[in-house]
Amino acid sequence: MIDGRQRTIIKVFRKYSHSLGPEALQFLEEILDRHGIQDEDVEFSIETIAREYNKQDDAVMKVSLDILRRVYDSLQDQGAGDAKSELLDPDSHLYVIDAFEMPLWNWSHERGTFERSAVPPTISGTAESRISAIRNRLFVIRQSILRNEHFSPSTVPSRDREHLVTLKSSKQLLGRAGERFLLLGMLVHNNEGSLCLEDADGNVVLDLSKLDEPGEGLYTEGCIALVEGEYTKDGTLEVIAIGQPPCEDRETARSIYGHIDFLGKGSTTLLEDNQYARRVREELSDVYFFFLSDVWLDNPGTFVGLQKMFDNCIENNFIPRVIVMCGNFTSRSIAQGSARDIQRYHENFDALAQLIASYPQITRITHFVFVPGPLDLTSNATLPRRPILSSFTSQLKTKIPRVHLTTNPCRLKFFAQEIVVFREDTMARMLRNTVEVKPNVSGEDLRRYLVQTLLDQSHLTPLTSQVQPVSFDFDHSLRLYPLPTAVVLADRYEKYKLTYSGCHVFNPGSFVGSSFTFSTYCPAEGSSEEGVIPMSMED
């Protein structure tokens, strides 16, 4: 039987998708004994070794004793002293990341890791783009599930094996009627209109007649689900349970793939992330980001509300480092509008530029980020959406020194934090395309289900391309893996905030309503608060 220390060692290396043989396990135990490591410090110490082993170019899945010795010797040679830290400069660590600039990393099933695409993505895509995007979604979720303690077997014989859950493929069902299986795949409808589960090897029709109710979350066509059921002689799977895949927290994913530069702005180690997080808490507790949604420039009340917000910032010496304004910047669609509608849309952006430029105390410090909404005029209608057409925003670029006209979605990288900003009526779209959900779900539960579904799916739009058209070569820009620090789901739906699996998610709601509302995000605390400016009778 394995003892507690061995179990901890195995668990840590399993997290990095590595297995340990008896010799490697014994060597690690000897290291712990040699340095007098107490039981409560075993996990931290082994984590350091496992992380360094994972970085080695010649590291193999079955841990090599020679490489392990080399890693240990390297760690022994490293100095313990740290260079004296300089003061943090927020601007030098703030990046606004365009969806079309993010590098494409595909999951390699053969190598068991991510590989950077050698072919530059294009807006038109190729015949393989759709297949590659869907496979990436499936395999990214699958690899994190197989690392989950309920699915990953120990390399040392133990009673834990009796409680493991084993994923099967659709091709393993053939000829095994009457047996029970657990499958992972995408929910789709076949040509006959029947609901199916589709994986990399095929598909199987689902019979939901015996299902009492699904697990928590929203189950849409196009989402990836864990389905348990009995295979029948008719070739269908009689479903007894359906659930969302378990979510892998950011720290776990970053500890494994910290060397991969998913955002294209340079990779950092988990240790560097933790050091930055500590220093941001200590040195930058007064840094705030503002998030506004549905900034309707054709509504006069919007300019009144913005002026009040800017005045409050000046009066209270509370100037945000970033102000993100999300569309729609028009309260009604003008895609098919008249020339006068288009001209008015242009004039409204000019008026906004003039208003912002009249507050030089703010423009000297604040970065202004503009994210288009579904009704705004961009050069494409698919996700990710291009920035608002430059012909309408020339005055913004001329009069505001720190302006970023970016895509939908976009990302903010601030030191170790990653904040995803997405403007879409996500709640309504998901509910319209739900195939299964617990009965009588509303209010707080509904908001929680939405957030849980998107983060469990590791994707902003777990829907089919018929429901939500996507440029498949850039589907990775909608990916939520590794889990971001925060996600801004700017939506017409009522405002909310909640934290799930360590990721803070919030909806600032529409700026103009019974009052002027927005959200303030504090990177030092990793949380948001609602900002409310009362609306007077004159407004």
C-alpha positions, 0 to 999 in steps of 0.5 A: 500500500502507498503511504500519504507522502507517496500519494502526494508525490504521485498526485502532483506529477499526475497533474502534469500528465506524468507517471512515476515508476518505482525508481523515480518515486523512491528517488523523490522520497530520498530527496524529501528525507535528505532535506528533512521536508515535513509532511505539510511541505511535501506538496510544495517541494514536489511541485517545484521539481515537477514544474521544472521537469515539465519544462525540460525539452526531453521530458517524457510522460513516464518520468525518466530518472536521469532527467529527474536527477538533472532537474534536482542538480539544477535546482541545487545550483540555483541561488536563493537570492532575488534581485531588488525589485523596482517599483511597478509601472502599471502602463508597461504591464498593461496590454490590450489584446486584439482577437486577431493578434492572438497566436493559434495553439492547436492541441496535439493528441500525439504529443499530449500538449499544445503546438503553435500553428505553422500556418497563419490563420486567415479570415476565410479559413480552410476546409480543415479549419472547422474540424480543427476548431471543434477537435481543439475544443473537445481535446482541450476539455478531455485532457483536463478531465483525464487529469482530474482525480476522479478519472486519472489512475495512479501508477502504483496499485491501490484501492483508489482504482476501484473508484475511478471513472473511465471515459469511453469512445463512441466506437467502443459501444459497438456490439456491447448492448446492455452495458453502461458507458460514460462518454464525452462529446458534443451535443448535435442533431443529426440529419433526422433531427435526433439529438446525438453525442458526437466525439472524435470517433463517431456519434450515437443517438441519445434517448433522454426518456429515462433522464430525470433531470440534467446536472447543473448548467445550460445544455445547448446544441454545440456544447460538450457534455459528459453523458452516462447511459446504457447502450441498447440493441437499437444502437441508441444510448439510454441516458441516465445522467448528463453533466458539464465537464469539470472545470480546471482552475487557472493555477493548475492549467498555468502550472502545466502550460505556463511556458506557452504564450497563449496571448502573444505577449510573453509567457511567465511562470507560476512563480512570477505570477504569484510574485506579481500578484503579491506586489500588485496587492501591496503597491497598486491597490489604488488602480481601478478599471471601469467597464461600461456596456450599451453606451448608446450615443444616440441617447442624449442621457448617455452623454449626461451620464458620462459627464457626471462620471468624469466629473465624479472622477475629478472631484474625488481624485479617483481616476481609473487606469482603464475605461472599457466602453462596450457597444452597442453604441447605437440603440437600434440597428443602422446596418440597413439605415439611411445615409442620415442614420450613418452620418448621425452615427459618425457625429455621435463618435465625434461628440464622444471624442470631444467630451473625453478630450475635455477632461485632460486630467483623465486622458493623461492617465486613462486608457480608453478601450472601445469594444463593438457590440452586435449592432455596431458597424464593423467589417465582419458579422462573425465572431470575433468581430473586427473593431468599429470601422475606422471611418467613424472613429478618426476623432477618437484616435486624434483627440485621445492619446491612449485609445484602443479600438479593439475587437469583440472579444478582446483581452486585457493583460495586466501583470499576471492577470487576464481579463476577457471582455465579451459583448454579446447577448449571451444569456438570451442566445443560450436560453433560445438554444437550450436542449436540456436544463433543470426545470424552474431555473431562474434568477440567481441560479440561472446566472450561475448556470450561465457562468458555470456553463461557459467556464466548464466549456472553456469557451465563450460561445458553446453553440453551433456555427449555424446559431453563432457564426464563427471564423474558425481559424480564430476560434481560439480567441473565444477559448477560455483556457487556461481559465482567465482571472476575470470575464466581463460578459457585457449583456443586455441581461440584468447586471450581476457578479459571481466567482466560479472556480476562482474566475470572477465573472460580471455583467456591468449591465446597460449604462443608461437605465433608471440610473447610470450604472457601470462596474469597477474592477480592482486588480489588487482584489480581483473583484468588481463593484457596481458603480451607480450615478443617480439620474436627476429629473432633468436627465 
